[in-house]
Amino acid sequence: MSLPPEMLSLHKMVRKHYLSLPKGEECQVTYVWVNEDRENLQSKTRTLYNEPAGIRDIPEWYGTDADHSEVTLVPVRMFRDPFTLDPDKLVLCELVNGKDIPTGNNRRSQCVTVMDEVKQFQPWFGMEQEYILFGLDGVQLGWSPDGHQLQKGSCEAVGADKLCGRDISMSHYRACLYAGVKIFGSNSEYLYSQWEFQVGTCEGIEMGDHLWMARYILHRVCEDFEVVASLDVKPIKESNFSSGAHINFSTKEMRSEGGLQYIEEAIRKLSKRHSRHLSVYDAHGGADNIHRLTGQGCTSSFHHFSTAVASRDVSVRIPGQVSRMGCGYFEDRRPAANCDPYPVMRALVETCLLGVTEEDDEEMKEILAS
């Protein structure tokens, strides 16, 4: 149950008092990690007695998995804390078990290995994270409890009759900048309480790290506003619009003069491994995207790969400016809003740079089944 507005205001004033209390050299470090479903995040906070200068100054810690078994939280990337401010930190962690083996929900470690293999290509990524705001009653802001849209949304709109949640979007934006997250921009989307933020440009593994931390900050900001940010692919079943996490990708060759030929070659490779990519482009092995990628609401077909210049209803888009310049990047529009960025990035690199094919995927399935 939500607090009345006057109680919420009082609650924030009380909290401000406690956060303003002086302390010594101690530093609060909040450990953040991806949980077992690879959709949601968990966190807990500890005290260090000096401000860490870098990730190596933050010790490993311990947590529990879904089976209540002990796991080790291994710090991998550090950010400033926009909620309790300097010198406090947020730290993204990988999870390993008692034998120092990555847990099943730790897809980052595999992605790191692949990124190390292709670092000579200087792979750059950018991701566009869409989300929808809901009240604590489970109703999307701007919709009635029985599922009727009360206000019509508009992409990149201005005006309270066309959008809601700008305060949340801008608070999240500023918090990400403070934290050191590589946030690129933000805009409203087609549904009344739907928003998008972009993260990038990032090289290699930092793309996934910065996106996960941006998601964590978004959820924390929404706590303060007593709303929920949903990454559900299609929470409003009656609407043609859904939530995605389009990914932009390029290499040094693609960004150089004449790079369009390398972009087109990469897209040809992607067209031959369509089903494999869809299996990792949402949180449930393709079960979400089959409802999202319908060919409506600026989406492509789930069943067929497509590509074009400056089109937004295809699997992979070459931006018009890139086509005119003859170099740049391409946009893979298939990833869903709830995707884990690490397997998405890994699949792109394996297909486009390492030459992995669907035949290789079938061979691996046979090996694992034997």
C-alpha positions as CSV (number, residue, x, y, z in Angstrom):
1,M,0.0,0.0,0.0
2,S,1.4,3.4,-1.0
3,L,1.9,6.2,1.6
4,P,-0.2,9.3,1.2
5,P,1.7,12.2,-0.4
6,E,2.0,14.1,2.8
7,M,3.4,11.0,4.7
8,L,5.8,10.3,1.8
9,S,7.1,13.9,2.1
10,L,7.6,13.6,5.8
11,H,9.3,10.2,5.3
12,K,11.9,11.8,3.0
13,M,12.5,14.7,5.4
14,V,13.3,12.3,8.2
15,R,15.6,10.2,6.1
16,K,17.5,13.4,5.0
17,H,18.2,14.1,8.7
18,Y,19.9,10.7,9.3
19,L,21.9,10.9,6.0
20,S,23.2,14.3,7.1
21,L,24.7,12.9,10.3
22,P,28.5,13.2,10.4
23,K,30.7,10.1,10.3
24,G,34.4,9.5,10.2
25,E,36.6,7.9,7.5
26,E,34.2,5.0,7.1
27,C,32.8,4.2,3.7
28,Q,29.6,2.4,3.0
29,V,29.9,0.0,0.0
30,T,26.8,-1.5,-1.5
31,Y,27.4,-4.9,-3.3
32,V,25.1,-5.4,-6.3
33,W,24.6,-8.6,-8.2
34,V,22.3,-10.3,-10.7
35,N,20.1,-12.9,-9.0
36,E,19.1,-16.4,-10.1
37,D,16.5,-15.5,-12.7
38,R,18.9,-13.2,-14.5
39,E,16.2,-10.5,-14.6
40,N,16.4,-8.9,-11.1
41,L,19.1,-7.6,-8.8
42,Q,20.0,-8.0,-5.2
43,S,22.2,-5.9,-2.9
44,K,23.5,-5.5,0.6
45,T,25.8,-2.9,2.2
46,R,28.9,-3.2,4.4
47,T,31.4,-0.8,6.1
48,L,35.0,-0.3,4.9
49,Y,37.2,1.9,7.1
50,N,38.9,3.7,4.3
51,E,37.6,4.9,0.9
52,P,38.6,2.3,-1.8
53,A,40.8,3.8,-4.5
54,G,39.9,1.0,-6.9
55,I,38.2,-2.3,-7.4
56,R,41.1,-4.2,-5.8
57,D,40.5,-2.4,-2.5
58,I,37.0,-3.9,-2.1
59,P,37.1,-7.3,-0.5
60,E,35.0,-10.3,-1.6
61,W,31.9,-10.9,0.5
62,Y,29.4,-13.7,1.0
63,G,25.8,-14.2,0.1
64,T,23.3,-17.0,-0.5
65,D,21.7,-18.4,-3.6
66,A,18.2,-19.7,-4.2
67,D,19.1,-23.0,-2.5
68,H,20.4,-21.1,0.5
69,S,23.9,-22.2,-0.4
70,E,26.8,-19.9,0.3
71,V,28.2,-18.0,-2.7
72,T,31.1,-15.5,-3.0
73,L,30.5,-12.0,-4.2
74,V,33.4,-11.0,-6.3
75,P,33.7,-7.2,-7.0
76,V,34.3,-6.4,-10.7
77,R,33.4,-2.7,-11.2
78,M,33.0,0.2,-8.9
79,F,30.8,3.3,-9.1
80,R,30.1,6.3,-6.9
81,D,26.9,6.0,-4.8
82,P,24.4,8.6,-5.8
83,F,22.1,7.8,-2.9
84,T,24.4,8.3,0.1
85,L,27.1,10.3,-1.9
86,D,30.9,10.3,-1.6
87,P,32.9,8.6,-0.4
88,D,30.3,5.7,-0.5
89,K,30.4,3.3,-3.4
90,L,28.3,0.9,-5.5
91,V,30.1,-2.2,-6.7
92,L,28.9,-4.7,-9.2
93,C,29.8,-8.3,-8.4
94,E,30.1,-11.7,-10.1
95,L,29.0,-14.8,-8.1
96,V,31.1,-17.9,-7.7
97,N,30.4,-21.0,-5.7
98,G,32.6,-22.6,-3.0
99,K,34.9,-24.1,-5.6
100,D,35.4,-20.6,-7.3
101,I,33.3,-21.8,-10.3
102,P,30.9,-19.1,-11.7
103,T,27.3,-19.8,-10.6
104,G,24.6,-20.6,-13.2
105,N,23.3,-17.0,-13.3
106,N,26.8,-15.6,-13.8
107,R,27.0,-15.1,-17.6
108,R,29.5,-12.3,-17.2
109,S,32.6,-14.6,-16.8
110,Q,31.9,-16.3,-20.1
111,C,31.4,-13.0,-21.8
112,V,34.7,-11.7,-20.4
113,T,36.6,-14.7,-22.0
114,V,35.0,-14.0,-25.4
115,M,35.7,-10.2,-25.2
116,D,39.3,-10.9,-24.5
117,E,39.5,-13.0,-27.7
118,V,38.2,-10.1,-29.9
119,K,39.8,-7.1,-28.2
120,Q,41.9,-6.4,-31.3
121,F,38.6,-5.5,-33.1
122,Q,37.8,-2.8,-30.5
123,P,34.1,-3.8,-30.2
124,W,31.9,-0.9,-29.2
125,F,28.4,-1.3,-27.8
126,G,25.4,0.9,-26.9
127,M,22.1,-0.3,-25.5
128,E,18.7,1.3,-25.5
129,Q,16.8,0.2,-22.4
130,E,13.0,0.7,-22.4
131,Y,10.9,0.4,-19.3
132,I,7.3,1.1,-18.1
133,L,6.2,2.6,-14.8
134,F,3.6,1.0,-12.6
135,G,2.0,2.0,-9.3
136,L,2.4,-0.3,-6.3
137,D,-1.1,-1.5,-7.0
138,G,0.2,-3.2,-10.2
139,V,-1.6,-0.8,-12.6
140,Q,0.5,1.0,-15.3
141,L,0.5,4.7,-14.7
142,G,-2.1,6.3,-17.0
143,W,-4.2,3.1,-17.3
144,S,-7.3,2.0,-15.5
145,P,-7.4,-1.1,-13.2
146,D,-9.4,-2.9,-15.9
147,G,-6.7,-2.4,-18.5
148,H,-8.0,0.7,-20.4
149,Q,-5.6,3.4,-21.5
150,L,-6.7,6.7,-19.9
151,Q,-4.0,8.8,-21.5
152,K,-2.4,8.4,-25.0
153,G,1.4,8.3,-24.9
154,S,3.7,9.7,-27.6
155,C,7.4,9.1,-28.3
156,E,9.7,11.9,-27.4
157,A,6.7,13.9,-26.3
158,V,6.2,17.0,-24.2
159,G,3.2,17.7,-22.0
160,A,1.4,16.1,-19.1
161,D,-1.4,14.8,-21.3
162,K,1.1,12.8,-23.3
163,L,3.5,11.4,-20.8
164,C,4.2,10.9,-17.1
165,G,7.3,10.0,-15.2
166,R,9.7,12.7,-16.4
167,D,10.8,13.4,-12.8
168,I,11.8,9.8,-12.5
169,S,13.6,9.7,-15.8
170,M,15.6,12.9,-15.1
171,S,16.4,11.8,-11.5
172,H,17.7,8.5,-12.9
173,Y,19.7,10.3,-15.5
174,R,21.4,12.6,-13.0
175,A,22.0,9.7,-10.6
176,C,23.7,7.7,-13.3
177,L,26.0,10.7,-14.2
178,Y,27.0,11.1,-10.6
179,A,27.7,7.4,-10.3
180,G,29.9,7.3,-13.4
181,V,27.5,5.2,-15.5
182,K,28.0,5.9,-19.2
183,I,24.4,7.0,-19.8
184,F,24.0,8.6,-23.2
185,G,20.5,10.0,-23.2
186,S,16.8,9.5,-22.3
187,N,13.4,10.0,-23.9
188,S,9.7,9.1,-23.5
189,E,8.3,6.2,-25.5
190,Y,5.0,5.3,-27.2
191,L,3.0,4.3,-24.1
192,Y,2.0,6.9,-21.6
193,S,4.4,5.9,-18.8
194,Q,7.0,4.2,-21.0
195,W,10.6,5.6,-21.1
196,E,13.9,4.7,-22.5
197,F,17.5,5.5,-21.5
198,Q,20.6,4.7,-23.5
199,V,24.0,3.5,-22.2
200,G,27.2,3.7,-24.2
201,T,29.4,4.0,-26.0
202,C,31.1,1.2,-24.1
203,E,34.0,-1.1,-25.2
204,G,33.8,-4.8,-24.5
205,I,32.5,-6.1,-21.2
206,E,31.9,-2.6,-19.7
207,M,28.6,-2.4,-21.7
208,G,27.0,-5.1,-19.6
209,D,28.4,-3.8,-16.4
210,H,27.1,-0.2,-17.0
211,L,23.7,-1.4,-18.1
212,W,23.2,-3.6,-15.0
213,M,24.2,-0.7,-12.7
214,A,21.9,1.7,-14.6
215,R,19.1,-0.8,-14.0
216,Y,19.9,-1.0,-10.3
217,I,20.0,2.8,-10.0
218,L,16.6,3.0,-11.8
219,H,15.0,0.6,-9.4
220,R,16.4,2.5,-6.4
221,V,15.2,5.9,-7.8
222,C,11.7,4.3,-8.3
223,E,11.7,3.2,-4.6
224,D,11.9,6.9,-3.7
225,F,8.9,7.7,-5.9
226,E,7.0,4.6,-4.7
227,V,6.6,3.3,-8.2
228,V,7.9,0.2,-10.0
229,A,10.0,0.2,-13.2
230,S,9.0,-2.9,-15.2
231,L,11.3,-4.5,-17.8
232,D,8.5,-6.9,-18.8
233,V,8.6,-7.3,-22.5
234,K,4.8,-6.8,-23.0
235,P,3.0,-6.0,-19.7
236,I,0.0,-4.6,-21.5
237,K,-1.1,-7.5,-23.6
238,E,-3.8,-5.4,-25.5
239,S,-1.2,-2.9,-26.8
240,N,0.8,-3.4,-30.0
241,F,3.8,-1.7,-28.3
242,S,6.3,-3.5,-26.2
243,S,9.7,-2.9,-24.4
244,G,13.0,-3.7,-26.0
245,A,16.7,-3.2,-25.4
246,H,18.1,-2.6,-28.9
247,I,21.8,-3.0,-29.1
248,N,24.2,-1.0,-31.3
249,F,27.4,-2.6,-32.4
250,S,30.6,-1.7,-34.3
251,T,34.2,-2.6,-34.7
252,K,37.2,-0.5,-35.6
253,E,36.9,-1.6,-39.2
254,M,33.2,-0.7,-39.3
255,R,33.9,2.7,-38.0
256,S,36.7,3.4,-40.5
257,E,36.3,4.7,-44.1
258,G,34.7,2.0,-46.2
259,G,33.4,0.3,-43.1
260,L,29.9,-0.3,-44.6
261,Q,31.2,-3.5,-46.3
262,Y,32.1,-5.0,-42.9
263,I,28.7,-4.0,-41.5
264,E,26.9,-5.7,-44.3
265,E,29.1,-8.8,-43.9
266,A,28.3,-9.0,-40.2
267,I,24.6,-8.7,-40.9
268,R,24.8,-11.6,-43.4
269,K,26.3,-13.7,-40.7
270,L,23.6,-12.7,-38.3
271,S,20.9,-13.7,-40.8
272,K,22.3,-17.3,-40.7
273,R,22.2,-17.6,-36.9
274,H,18.8,-16.0,-36.2
275,S,17.4,-18.7,-33.9
276,R,20.4,-18.8,-31.7
277,H,20.3,-15.1,-31.1
278,L,16.6,-15.2,-30.2
279,S,17.3,-17.9,-27.7
280,V,19.5,-15.5,-25.6
281,Y,17.8,-12.2,-26.5
282,D,15.2,-12.4,-23.7
283,A,15.2,-13.8,-20.2
284,H,13.2,-16.9,-21.1
285,G,14.9,-18.5,-24.1
286,G,12.8,-16.7,-26.7
287,A,9.4,-17.2,-24.9
288,D,9.1,-13.4,-24.4
289,N,10.2,-12.2,-27.8
290,I,7.8,-14.5,-29.6
291,H,5.0,-12.3,-28.2
292,R,7.0,-9.1,-28.7
293,L,8.4,-9.5,-32.3
294,T,5.1,-9.5,-34.1
295,G,5.8,-7.1,-37.0
296,Q,3.7,-4.5,-35.3
297,G,4.6,-1.6,-33.0
298,C,8.1,-1.0,-34.7
299,T,9.1,-4.7,-34.4
300,S,10.2,-7.3,-36.8
301,S,9.0,-10.9,-37.2
302,F,10.2,-13.5,-34.7
303,H,10.2,-16.2,-37.3
304,H,12.1,-14.4,-40.1
305,F,15.3,-12.4,-40.2
306,S,15.1,-9.0,-42.0
307,T,17.4,-6.0,-42.6
308,A,17.1,-2.6,-44.2
309,V,18.4,0.9,-44.2
310,A,16.6,3.4,-41.9
311,S,13.7,1.0,-41.2
312,R,12.5,0.3,-37.6
313,D,10.4,-2.8,-38.4
314,V,13.4,-5.1,-39.2
315,S,15.6,-7.4,-37.2
316,V,18.8,-5.4,-37.9
317,R,18.8,-1.8,-39.0
318,I,21.5,0.2,-40.8
319,P,20.9,3.8,-39.8
320,G,20.4,6.2,-42.7
321,Q,23.4,8.3,-41.7
322,V,25.6,5.3,-41.6
323,S,24.5,4.3,-45.1
324,R,25.3,7.8,-46.4
325,M,28.7,8.0,-44.7
326,G,29.7,4.5,-45.7
327,C,30.8,3.6,-42.1
328,G,29.6,3.5,-38.5
329,Y,27.5,0.8,-36.8
330,F,24.4,-1.3,-37.0
331,E,21.4,-1.7,-34.6
332,D,20.2,-5.1,-33.7
333,R,16.5,-4.5,-32.7
334,R,15.7,-8.0,-31.4
335,P,16.9,-8.0,-27.8
336,A,14.0,-7.6,-25.3
337,A,13.9,-5.2,-22.4
338,N,14.5,-8.0,-19.9
339,C,17.6,-9.5,-21.6
340,D,20.8,-10.2,-19.8
341,P,23.3,-8.0,-21.8
342,Y,26.2,-10.4,-21.4
343,P,24.9,-13.3,-23.5
344,V,23.5,-10.8,-26.0
345,M,27.0,-9.2,-26.4
346,R,28.6,-12.6,-26.5
347,A,26.3,-13.9,-29.3
348,L,27.0,-10.8,-31.4
349,V,30.7,-11.2,-31.1
350,E,30.7,-14.9,-31.7
351,T,28.6,-14.6,-34.8
352,C,30.1,-11.4,-36.3
353,L,33.8,-11.7,-35.3
354,L,34.5,-15.4,-34.4
355,G,32.5,-16.9,-37.3
356,V,30.3,-19.2,-35.1
357,T,27.5,-20.7,-37.2
358,E,24.2,-22.5,-36.5
359,E,26.0,-25.7,-37.5
360,D,28.4,-25.2,-34.7
361,D,25.5,-24.7,-32.3
362,E,24.0,-28.0,-33.4
363,E,27.3,-29.8,-32.9
364,M,27.6,-28.3,-29.4
365,K,24.0,-29.5,-28.6
366,E,25.0,-33.0,-29.7
367,I,28.1,-33.0,-27.5
368,L,26.2,-31.8,-24.5
369,A,23.4,-34.4,-25.0
370,S,25.9,-37.3,-25.4
